[in-house]
Amino acid sequence: MNRNNEIKEKAQGIYPYIVAKNVESIAKKGNINIYESLNVVSKRANQITVDLKKELHTKLEEFASSTDTLEEVHENKEQIEISKFYERLPNPAIIALNEFMSDKLDYRFKDEEED
């Protein structure tokens, strides 16, 4: 199973709206300070964003036609459904924070690698 499918499966059960979080609980979860915790979540959110964007563009390219002009463009129901699916997914930051809080995110810092 590829990484994108895993992300979509994880995202299916996540509440897609922003909910206030206790900052101390985020910092305690990773046993690092809050800034490092948010850095880890931020970097993971960026990875998720890139992966999902690549996948969406790949799927939508199947419907692209090089001969389309403004007058010839018509609605494709499959294309609309694919777009709606990705719009309903939770924000990548929400997915990344959920992974971090659920201990499903592995991370390390460069300083640790050099030692």
N, C-alpha and C positions, 0 to 999 in steps of 0.2 A: 504494500500500500504506500502511495507516495505521500509526501508531507502535506500537500494541499488538501487531500481527502481527510487526513487526520485533523487538520485545522477546521475544516467544515464540520466534521463530526463533533469536535469539541465545542464549536460555536453553537451548535443546535440547541444545547440545553442551557445556555447562558442567557440570563435576563439582559436584553439588548439596550436597556436604558441606563443612563449614568445614575449611580447611587453613591451617596457620600460614604467615604471610608474613613476609619480612624487611622490617622497617620502613624500613631505609635504601633498599631497592630501590623502595619506594613513593614515597618522597620524591624520589629521583633521577629517577624516571620523568616527573614533572611539572615538573621544574626549579624546584620551589617547596619550602618547608619541609614537614615531615611534617604539621603542624597544618592547613595550607592544603590539602594533598593529601587528608587525611581529611575535611575540610569539603566538598570538591568531591564525593568519593565519597558522603558522607552525604546531600547535597542531591539527588544523582542517584538514590540509593536511595529517598528519599522520593517523588520524581517517579514512579519505577517502581511503588512501592506504591500510590499514588493511581490511576495508570492501570490497573493490574491489578485493583484493587478495584472500580473503576467498571465495567470490562468484565465481571467475574464477576457483579456484581449485576444488570447488564443482561441477561446470559444467564439467570440464575436467575429473574428476574422473568417471563420467558416461561412458566415453569411455575407461577407463583403463582396462587392462586385466592382470591378475596375471600370465598368461602363456606366455606373450610376451617375446621373446628373440630378440636380435639384428637383426637376419635374418627375424623374423616374423613381425616386426613392419612395418605397412603400413600406408599410408596417409588416414586420414579420413576427408572428405570434410567438414563435420559439425564441427569437432574439429578445423580445420583450420579457418573456418569462425568465430567461437567464439573467437579464439585468435586474429584474425585481428580486430574484433570489439573492443576488449579491447585495442589493440595497437593504434587504432585511437582516443580513448578518450583523451581529454586534460590531461596534467600532473595534478596530484592532487593538487599541489601548485597553479596552474592556476585556478582550480575550487574553491579552498578555498579562494583565493584572490577575485575572482568574487563574491562569497557569501558575503564576508566581505564588499566589496565596494557597493554592492546592498542592504545592511542592512538586509540580510537574515540569518545572523549568530548571534546567541545569545551567550554571554559569560559573565563570571564573574571571579573575582580573589579571591583567598583564603582569602586574608585580608578582603575583603568585606563580606565574609561569616561569619567570626569570630566576626565581629562587631555587 
